[in-house]
Amino acid sequence: MDRPTRREFLKTGALAGLGALGGDLLGARATLAGEVPRLASAGLAAPVVIASRNGLRATERAMELLEAGSDSLEAVVAGVNIVEGDPEDRGVGYGGLPNALGVVQLDASVMHGPTRGAGAVAALEGFKHPSRVAMAVMQYTDHVLLVGEGAKRFALEMGFKEENILTDSARRRWLDWRAGLSPDDDYLTPEQSEEGVSGFGLLDAWEGRRRYGTINCCAVDAAGNLSGVTTTSGLSFKVPGRVGDSPIIGAGLYVDNDVGAVGSTGRGEAAIKSCGSMLIVERMRHGLAPVDACLEALRRIVRFTVEKRLLDEDGHPNFNVNFYAVNKRGEHGAAAIWSGSRYAVYDSKGNRLEDSAYLLERAS
Ligand code: ASP
């Protein structure tokens, strides 16, 4: 008797696997044993773009480009470029708050679903649009992530223009933060100064506690192709060289063209340790709605948070993490650990902010 060829064997395995997975899934490409399932995009009427709360201008621009026939990655990157270039957004690109030494270090990543491409930069200094440099890493190198000096060298080689991206207001906030670090150093706060004016007096309560701030933007076009981008100046006044989740594929961003696109904002260390975006894509692959998949990843983060310094008096995380998800069918959702978060969405109903789901209600 003829023994089955390896190809036939793989085919049988794949079909058996798919049988068990239910009708929600397309994916009868029976070529690999145990091939991962795909979501059907049938029924998607129009493109859908989602973003973090600060992303209404990004979703607007991305939708405009998608409707004009643009590629989904070009659309979302052009969208976030508006926020990267805005000196008033202190968590992203130009105007972002610097690290502990007063130097702005930017992180960004992109993923292009149709080509399975990914590119990222971390701790990049001197460029307003790290998302564009991340895109160049994807397009012009065989690598995924370039950091620090190497990322800068690459950006210069590719013709990106080096600029001073530390705005005066970001610099003054950094000076204020530094003056308030210790009563024993030689930098004076207004309270310590004889004149009462030495500090710049710019920090509000939130900034006194350090700041997170990032933009994530993901899109699915009318053909069901997905892309995403996450870009940030990261945690304000961070340890020089600290890299957050934004440039880490699977943490701050994950796109699988068979399933969906996910990004995150908030405490990057938590998104990295949970591989949050990747986890959410996997849960959507196996049938969870985007919002439920986001909530599941957040529950895991809450469960993993055991360090006393990260817990409030009730034993809950004293930080927030947001996830944003859109699947291949254009269904979208977002969730945060704490109530009060919103996200931007542009779909057939227009461009707007929607409430994110949450796990814990903030006492008002
Ligand atoms: N996730 C970013 C980071 O940890 C910051 C943020 O989203 O606000 O660098």
Residues whose N, C-alpha, C, O or C-beta is under 5 A from the ligand:
A	BS01	LIG	Y212 G213 T214 T232 G234 L235 G244 D245 S264 T265 G266 R267 G268 E269
